[in-house]
Amino acid sequence: MDQVTPRDVEPRLRGLLDLIAAGTPVREPGLDLAHVDASSAALAGGTAPADAESGGLPLAGADLSRARMEEADLSGANLRRASLTGAVGRSTRFVGAILEEADLSEADLSGADFAGITAGQVKFASAMLEDARFGQAAMRFADLSGALLDGANFTEADLWGADFSGADADDTVFRDARLDEAKLADANLTHADFEGASLTKASLAGSRLRGAKFTGAKLDGADLSGADLSDTDLVRLNLATCRLRHARFAGAWLNGTRMNVEQLGGAVGEEVAGAYELAQASYLALEQNWKSIGSHDAASWAYKRGRRMGRFHAGAQARAAWAGRDGAGILRHGYRWTADRFVEWLCDYGESLSRIARAFALLIVVFAGLYGLTGGLIVLEGPEAGPTYNPIDLMSYSALNMMTANPPDIGLKPTGRVTNLLVGLEGAVGIILMGLYGFVLGNRLRR
């Protein structure tokens, strides 16, 4: 772009002022205002017309679509309901300007300074606003849908009801901003900074918030359904009134955060997507958080879901190894899947007393049947002396053998190598199950 000299600037500004002084609506699509200093300070004390409300250029309702205004200074201008669609205004200053209901859709305003603007219902749809500054701007119900906002700064801005749907806003700063009822659905907010911001009833459904900071943020009633909160700072927040259905938490920093299991809709987003390894990490983050707030039942649920995700991941790896004809992989991942599945059946990963009791009852019946098949239990005395097949005798001996350290003395004696081997095996299994039952019971009592 050719460098604009000061001699070029003066006539172009004078021509615009003449149009304003004529009292007719300014209709100058494609106007060249690059590097023009038309700030309220530059107009003060001169003969140039200045807006009574803002002190800057009176351009309310003007058509400046596709205007060139790179590095121009329009501080304090009144651009209420003006059209700047498609304008190119990189590094332009709009400090303190009035932009209420103005249309800046699809404009290139990268690096522009909008600090302190009054811009209710302003339109920045699909605009390029990288590194733009909106500190303390009043932009209620602004339309920034689809805008490119990487590195933009909205510190202390009033963005109540603003629409950021589908915006690309990596590293954008919203510190202490007011975003109540704002629409940020499906936006890319990776590493965005919401420290101290108010997001009451804001919609962030499906948004990408990986690595975002929410320290001290207010999220009452916010919708985070399907949001990616991986690696996000969520320490000591109250999310109990938020919608968190199928949100993602892998690697998130959760500690002292108020939330409950029912809000997740039965599963985290990684599990729904079939990313079982990430789902395991997500449940681990949730488990640690619920432990930190003393919600042990919720922590138990997250622990069990995490273990199940580990099993699902092992199953997926085993299937991949089978497809790749990797024998070692089949054995390794298949063993892990089998072991995890058995532990889940036996005791629900150490969380269920009823499953251990079920295993007790089942094994008692199984061993009673084996004793009957071998015919190795004999009645020592009485008219029924000899091998017994009485279900009561077999069940009684099996139950007592399972629950005592030594073979029970109830008038029945095992004979034969196979039967004695079964007696020893059942006794060993009983000791293991009794120890496991005591371990799980102790954990439950400590809670």
C-alpha positions as CSV (number, residue, x, y, z in Angstrom):
1,M,0.0,0.0,0.0
2,D,1.4,3.5,-0.9
3,Q,2.3,5.6,2.0
4,V,-0.1,8.5,2.5
5,T,1.5,11.9,3.1
6,P,0.1,14.6,5.3
7,R,-0.6,16.8,2.2
8,D,-2.9,13.9,1.0
9,V,-4.7,13.7,4.2
10,E,-5.9,17.3,4.6
11,P,-7.9,17.5,1.3
12,R,-9.6,14.2,1.9
13,L,-10.7,15.2,5.4
14,R,-11.9,18.6,4.1
15,G,-13.9,16.9,1.4
16,L,-15.7,14.7,4.0
17,L,-16.4,17.7,6.2
18,D,-17.8,19.6,3.3
19,L,-20.3,16.7,2.7
20,I,-21.3,16.8,6.3
21,A,-21.7,20.5,6.3
22,A,-24.0,20.4,3.3
23,G,-26.5,18.7,5.6
24,T,-27.2,15.8,3.1
25,P,-26.8,12.2,4.1
26,V,-23.2,11.0,3.5
27,R,-23.3,8.3,0.9
28,E,-19.7,7.6,-0.1
29,P,-19.1,3.8,-0.6
30,G,-15.4,3.1,-1.0
31,L,-14.3,6.5,0.5
32,D,-10.5,6.7,1.2
33,L,-9.9,7.8,4.8
34,A,-6.6,6.0,5.3
35,H,-4.4,7.7,8.0
36,V,-6.9,10.5,8.4
37,D,-7.0,12.2,11.8
38,A,-10.6,12.9,12.4
39,S,-10.7,12.4,16.1
40,S,-12.8,14.6,18.4
41,A,-9.5,16.1,19.7
42,A,-8.5,17.1,16.2
43,L,-11.9,18.7,15.5
44,A,-12.1,20.6,18.8
45,G,-11.9,24.3,18.5
46,G,-11.9,24.4,14.8
47,T,-14.5,25.3,12.2
48,A,-15.2,21.7,11.3
49,P,-18.6,20.4,12.2
50,A,-18.6,18.2,15.3
51,D,-21.3,15.9,16.7
52,A,-23.0,17.5,19.7
53,E,-23.4,14.2,21.4
54,S,-19.9,12.7,20.9
55,G,-17.7,15.6,19.9
56,G,-16.4,13.7,16.9
57,L,-17.4,13.4,13.2
58,P,-21.2,13.4,12.8
59,L,-21.7,10.4,10.6
60,A,-24.9,9.0,11.9
61,G,-26.6,6.9,9.1
62,A,-23.7,7.4,6.7
63,D,-22.9,4.9,4.0
64,L,-19.2,4.2,4.2
65,S,-19.3,0.7,3.0
66,R,-16.0,-0.7,1.6
67,A,-14.3,2.5,2.8
68,R,-10.5,2.5,3.3
69,M,-9.5,3.8,6.7
70,E,-6.3,2.0,7.7
71,E,-4.7,3.7,10.8
72,A,-7.3,6.5,10.6
73,D,-8.4,8.1,13.9
74,L,-12.2,8.3,14.2
75,S,-12.2,8.6,18.0
76,G,-15.5,10.0,19.2
77,A,-17.2,9.8,15.9
78,N,-21.0,9.3,15.8
79,L,-21.6,6.4,13.5
80,R,-25.0,5.4,14.8
81,R,-26.8,3.2,12.2
82,A,-23.9,3.9,9.8
83,S,-22.9,1.2,7.3
84,L,-19.2,0.2,7.1
85,T,-19.8,-3.2,5.6
86,G,-16.7,-4.6,4.0
87,A,-14.6,-1.6,5.1
88,V,-10.8,-2.0,5.6
89,G,-9.7,-0.4,8.8
90,R,-6.7,-2.1,10.2
91,S,-5.4,-0.4,13.3
92,T,-8.1,2.3,13.1
93,R,-9.1,4.1,16.3
94,F,-12.7,4.3,17.2
95,V,-12.1,5.1,20.9
96,G,-15.2,6.5,22.5
97,A,-17.2,6.4,19.3
98,I,-20.9,5.8,19.0
99,L,-21.6,2.7,16.9
100,E,-25.1,1.8,18.0
101,E,-26.9,-0.3,15.4
102,A,-24.0,0.3,13.0
103,D,-23.2,-2.4,10.4
104,L,-19.5,-3.4,10.2
105,S,-20.2,-6.9,8.8
106,E,-17.3,-8.5,6.9
107,A,-15.1,-5.5,7.6
108,D,-11.3,-6.0,8.1
109,L,-10.7,-4.2,11.4
110,S,-7.7,-6.2,12.7
111,G,-5.9,-4.4,15.5
112,A,-8.5,-1.6,15.6
113,D,-9.1,0.2,18.9
114,F,-12.8,0.2,20.1
115,A,-12.1,1.1,23.7
116,G,-15.1,2.7,25.5
117,I,-17.4,2.7,22.4
118,T,-21.2,2.8,22.8
119,A,-22.4,0.1,20.4
120,G,-25.6,-1.5,21.4
121,Q,-26.8,-3.9,18.6
122,V,-23.7,-3.2,16.5
123,K,-23.1,-5.8,13.7
124,F,-19.6,-7.3,13.3
125,A,-20.9,-10.5,11.6
126,S,-18.0,-12.3,9.8
127,A,-15.7,-9.3,10.5
128,M,-11.9,-9.7,10.9
129,L,-11.1,-8.4,14.4
130,E,-7.8,-10.1,15.3
131,D,-6.1,-8.3,18.2
132,A,-8.8,-5.6,18.2
133,R,-9.4,-3.9,21.6
134,F,-12.8,-3.4,23.1
135,G,-11.9,-2.5,26.7
136,Q,-14.9,-1.2,28.6
137,A,-17.1,-1.1,25.5
138,A,-20.9,-1.1,25.8
139,M,-22.0,-3.6,23.2
140,R,-25.2,-5.2,24.4
141,F,-26.8,-7.5,21.9
142,A,-23.9,-7.0,19.5
143,D,-23.7,-9.4,16.6
144,L,-20.2,-10.9,16.3
145,S,-21.3,-14.2,14.8
146,G,-18.7,-15.9,12.6
147,A,-16.2,-13.1,13.4
148,L,-12.4,-13.7,13.5
149,L,-11.5,-12.6,17.0
150,D,-8.1,-14.2,17.7
151,G,-6.3,-12.2,20.4
152,A,-9.1,-9.6,20.7
153,N,-9.5,-8.0,24.1
154,F,-12.9,-7.4,25.7
155,T,-11.8,-6.6,29.2
156,E,-14.6,-5.1,31.3
157,A,-16.8,-4.8,28.2
158,D,-20.6,-5.0,28.6
159,L,-21.6,-7.8,26.1
160,W,-25.0,-8.7,27.6
161,G,-26.9,-10.8,25.0
162,A,-24.1,-10.5,22.4
163,D,-23.9,-13.2,19.7
164,F,-20.6,-14.9,19.2
165,S,-22.0,-18.0,17.6
166,G,-19.5,-19.7,15.4
167,A,-16.8,-17.1,16.1
168,D,-13.1,-18.0,16.0
169,A,-11.7,-16.5,19.2
170,D,-8.4,-18.1,20.1
171,D,-6.6,-16.4,23.0
172,T,-9.4,-13.8,23.3
173,V,-9.6,-11.9,26.6
174,F,-13.0,-11.5,28.4
175,R,-11.6,-10.6,31.8
176,D,-14.3,-9.0,34.1
177,A,-16.6,-8.7,31.0
178,R,-20.4,-9.1,31.3
179,L,-21.6,-11.9,29.0
180,D,-24.9,-12.6,30.7
181,E,-27.2,-14.4,28.2
182,A,-24.6,-14.1,25.5
183,K,-24.5,-16.7,22.7
184,L,-21.2,-18.4,22.3
185,A,-22.4,-21.7,20.9
186,D,-20.1,-23.6,18.6
187,A,-17.4,-20.9,19.0
188,N,-13.7,-21.6,19.0
189,L,-12.6,-20.2,22.4
190,T,-9.4,-22.1,22.8
191,H,-7.2,-20.5,25.6
192,A,-9.8,-17.7,26.1
193,D,-9.6,-15.8,29.4
194,F,-12.9,-15.4,31.2
195,E,-11.3,-14.6,34.6
196,G,-13.9,-12.7,36.7
197,A,-16.4,-12.6,33.8
198,S,-20.2,-13.0,34.3
199,L,-21.7,-15.6,32.1
200,T,-25.1,-16.1,33.7
201,K,-27.4,-18.0,31.4
202,A,-24.9,-17.7,28.6
203,S,-24.9,-20.4,25.9
204,L,-21.6,-22.1,25.3
205,A,-23.1,-25.3,23.9
206,G,-20.7,-27.2,21.6
207,S,-18.0,-24.5,22.0
208,R,-14.3,-25.4,22.1
209,L,-12.9,-24.1,25.4
210,R,-9.7,-26.1,25.6
211,G,-7.3,-24.4,27.9
212,A,-9.7,-21.6,28.8
213,K,-9.5,-19.8,32.2
214,F,-12.6,-19.3,34.3
215,T,-11.0,-18.3,37.6
216,G,-13.7,-16.4,39.5
217,A,-16.2,-16.5,36.7
218,K,-19.9,-16.6,37.3
219,L,-21.6,-19.4,35.3
220,D,-25.0,-19.6,36.9
221,G,-27.5,-21.3,34.5
222,A,-24.9,-21.4,31.7
223,D,-25.3,-24.0,28.9
224,L,-22.1,-26.0,28.5
225,S,-23.7,-29.0,26.8
226,G,-21.2,-30.7,24.5
227,A,-18.6,-28.1,25.2
228,D,-14.9,-29.1,25.1
229,L,-13.5,-28.2,28.5
230,S,-10.3,-30.2,28.1
231,D,-7.3,-28.7,29.9
232,T,-9.6,-25.9,31.2
233,D,-9.2,-24.1,34.6
234,L,-12.5,-24.7,36.4
235,V,-11.2,-24.5,40.0
236,R,-13.7,-23.6,42.7
237,L,-16.6,-22.7,40.4
238,N,-20.2,-23.3,41.0
239,L,-21.5,-25.4,38.0
240,A,-24.4,-26.9,39.9
241,T,-27.0,-24.9,37.8
242,C,-25.2,-25.4,34.5
243,R,-26.1,-27.7,31.7
244,L,-23.2,-30.1,31.2
245,R,-24.7,-32.9,29.1
246,H,-21.9,-34.7,27.3
247,A,-19.3,-32.0,28.1
248,R,-15.6,-33.0,27.8
249,F,-13.2,-32.7,30.8
250,A,-10.0,-34.6,29.8
251,G,-7.1,-32.9,31.5
252,A,-9.4,-30.2,33.0
253,W,-8.3,-28.7,36.3
254,L,-11.2,-29.4,38.6
255,N,-11.0,-28.9,42.3
256,G,-13.7,-27.7,44.7
257,T,-16.0,-27.3,41.7
258,R,-19.7,-27.8,42.5
259,M,-21.5,-30.1,40.1
260,N,-23.4,-33.4,40.1
261,V,-23.5,-36.6,38.1
262,E,-27.0,-36.0,36.7
263,Q,-25.8,-32.9,34.9
264,L,-23.6,-35.0,32.6
265,G,-26.5,-36.8,30.9
266,G,-25.1,-40.3,31.7
267,A,-21.7,-39.9,30.0
268,V,-19.0,-37.4,29.2
269,G,-18.6,-36.2,25.6
270,E,-15.4,-38.3,25.0
271,E,-17.3,-41.5,25.8
272,V,-20.1,-40.5,23.4
273,A,-17.6,-39.9,20.7
274,G,-15.9,-43.3,21.3
275,A,-12.6,-41.7,22.4
276,Y,-12.3,-44.1,25.4
277,E,-8.7,-43.1,26.4
278,L,-9.7,-39.5,26.7
279,A,-12.9,-40.4,28.4
280,Q,-10.9,-42.2,31.0
281,A,-8.9,-39.1,31.7
282,S,-12.1,-37.1,31.8
283,Y,-13.6,-39.3,34.5
284,L,-10.4,-39.2,36.4
285,A,-10.6,-35.4,36.6
286,L,-14.3,-35.6,37.7
287,E,-13.4,-38.3,40.3
288,Q,-10.7,-36.1,41.9
289,N,-13.0,-33.1,41.9
290,W,-15.9,-34.9,43.6
291,K,-13.4,-36.3,46.2
292,S,-12.3,-32.7,46.9
293,I,-15.8,-31.7,47.8
294,G,-16.7,-34.8,49.7
295,S,-19.2,-36.2,47.2
296,H,-18.1,-39.8,47.5
297,D,-21.0,-41.5,45.7
298,A,-20.3,-39.3,42.7
299,A,-16.5,-40.0,42.9
300,S,-17.3,-43.7,43.0
301,W,-19.5,-43.4,39.9
302,A,-16.7,-41.5,38.0
303,Y,-14.1,-44.1,39.1
304,K,-16.1,-47.0,37.8
305,R,-16.9,-45.2,34.5
306,G,-13.2,-44.5,34.1
307,R,-12.2,-48.1,34.7
308,R,-14.9,-49.1,32.2
309,M,-13.4,-46.7,29.6
310,G,-10.1,-48.4,30.2
311,R,-11.7,-51.7,29.3
312,F,-13.4,-50.3,26.3
313,H,-10.1,-48.9,25.1
314,A,-8.4,-52.2,25.6
315,G,-11.1,-53.9,23.6
316,A,-10.7,-51.4,20.8
317,Q,-6.9,-52.0,20.8
318,A,-7.5,-55.8,20.8
319,R,-9.8,-55.5,17.7
320,A,-7.2,-53.3,16.0
321,A,-4.5,-55.9,16.8
322,W,-6.7,-58.6,15.4
323,A,-7.3,-56.6,12.2
324,G,-3.5,-56.1,11.9
325,R,-2.8,-59.7,12.7
326,D,-0.6,-58.7,15.7
327,G,-0.5,-61.8,17.9
328,A,1.3,-60.1,20.8
329,G,-1.1,-57.2,20.7
330,I,-4.1,-59.5,20.8
331,L,-2.7,-61.3,23.8
332,R,-1.7,-58.1,25.7
333,H,-4.9,-56.1,25.1
334,G,-7.2,-59.1,25.2
335,Y,-5.8,-60.1,28.6
336,R,-6.3,-56.6,29.9
337,W,-9.9,-56.5,28.6
338,T,-10.7,-60.0,30.1
339,A,-9.1,-59.1,33.5
340,D,-11.0,-55.8,33.7
341,R,-14.3,-57.4,32.7
342,F,-13.8,-60.1,35.4
343,V,-13.1,-57.5,38.1
344,E,-16.1,-55.5,37.0
345,W,-18.3,-58.6,37.3
346,L,-16.8,-59.6,40.6
347,C,-16.9,-56.4,42.5
348,D,-17.6,-53.5,40.1
349,Y,-14.0,-52.4,40.5
350,G,-14.0,-52.7,44.2
351,E,-17.2,-50.6,44.7
352,S,-19.9,-53.2,45.1
353,L,-20.6,-55.4,48.1
354,S,-23.6,-57.0,46.5
355,R,-21.6,-58.3,43.5
356,I,-19.1,-60.0,45.9
357,A,-22.1,-61.6,47.8
358,R,-23.4,-62.7,44.4
359,A,-20.1,-64.3,43.6
360,F,-20.2,-66.1,47.0
361,A,-23.6,-67.5,46.3
362,L,-22.8,-68.6,42.7
363,L,-19.6,-70.3,43.7
364,I,-21.3,-72.1,46.6
365,V,-23.8,-73.6,44.1
366,V,-21.0,-74.4,41.5
367,F,-18.9,-76.2,44.0
368,A,-21.9,-78.1,45.5
369,G,-22.6,-79.3,41.9
370,L,-19.0,-80.4,41.4
371,Y,-19.1,-82.3,44.7
372,G,-22.2,-84.1,43.5
373,L,-20.6,-84.9,40.1
374,T,-17.5,-86.5,41.7
375,G,-19.5,-88.4,44.4
376,G,-16.6,-87.6,46.7
377,L,-18.7,-86.5,49.8
378,I,-19.6,-89.4,52.0
379,V,-21.9,-89.6,55.1
380,L,-19.8,-91.1,57.9
381,E,-22.6,-92.6,60.1
382,G,-26.2,-93.7,60.1
383,P,-28.4,-95.5,57.7
384,E,-27.4,-93.0,54.9
385,A,-23.6,-93.8,55.3
386,G,-21.8,-93.6,52.0
387,P,-21.7,-91.1,49.1
388,T,-24.3,-88.4,49.3
389,Y,-26.1,-86.6,46.5
390,N,-28.5,-84.8,48.7
391,P,-28.7,-81.2,47.6
392,I,-28.9,-80.0,51.2
393,D,-25.8,-81.9,52.2
394,L,-23.9,-80.7,49.2
395,M,-24.9,-77.0,49.6
396,S,-24.3,-77.1,53.4
397,Y,-20.8,-78.5,53.0
398,S,-20.0,-76.1,50.1
399,A,-21.2,-73.0,52.0
400,L,-19.3,-73.8,55.2
401,N,-16.2,-74.8,53.3
402,M,-16.3,-71.4,51.5
403,M,-16.6,-69.4,54.7
404,T,-14.3,-71.2,57.1
405,A,-10.5,-71.8,57.1
406,N,-10.8,-75.5,57.6
407,P,-13.1,-78.2,56.1
408,P,-16.3,-78.3,58.1
409,D,-17.0,-81.1,60.5
410,I,-20.7,-81.8,59.9
411,G,-20.6,-85.6,59.5
412,L,-19.5,-85.4,55.8
413,K,-16.0,-86.3,54.6
414,P,-14.4,-85.7,51.2
415,T,-12.7,-88.7,49.6
416,G,-10.7,-89.0,46.5
417,R,-8.0,-86.7,45.0
418,V,-10.4,-84.7,42.8
419,T,-12.8,-84.0,45.7
420,N,-10.0,-83.0,48.1
421,L,-8.6,-80.7,45.4
422,L,-12.0,-79.1,45.0
423,V,-12.2,-78.6,48.8
424,G,-8.9,-76.9,48.9
425,L,-9.6,-74.8,45.9
426,E,-13.0,-73.6,47.3
427,G,-11.4,-72.8,50.6
428,A,-8.7,-70.6,48.9
429,V,-11.3,-68.9,46.8
430,G,-13.4,-68.3,49.9
431,I,-10.5,-66.7,51.8
432,I,-9.8,-64.4,48.8
433,L,-13.5,-63.3,48.6
434,M,-13.8,-62.8,52.3
435,G,-10.7,-60.6,52.2
436,L,-12.1,-58.6,49.2
437,Y,-15.4,-58.2,51.0
438,G,-13.7,-56.8,54.1
439,F,-11.6,-54.4,52.0
440,V,-14.6,-53.0,50.1
441,L,-16.7,-52.8,53.3
442,G,-13.9,-51.0,55.1
443,N,-13.7,-48.4,52.2
444,R,-17.5,-47.9,52.4
445,L,-17.4,-47.4,56.2
446,R,-14.5,-44.9,56.0
447,R,-16.6,-42.7,53.6
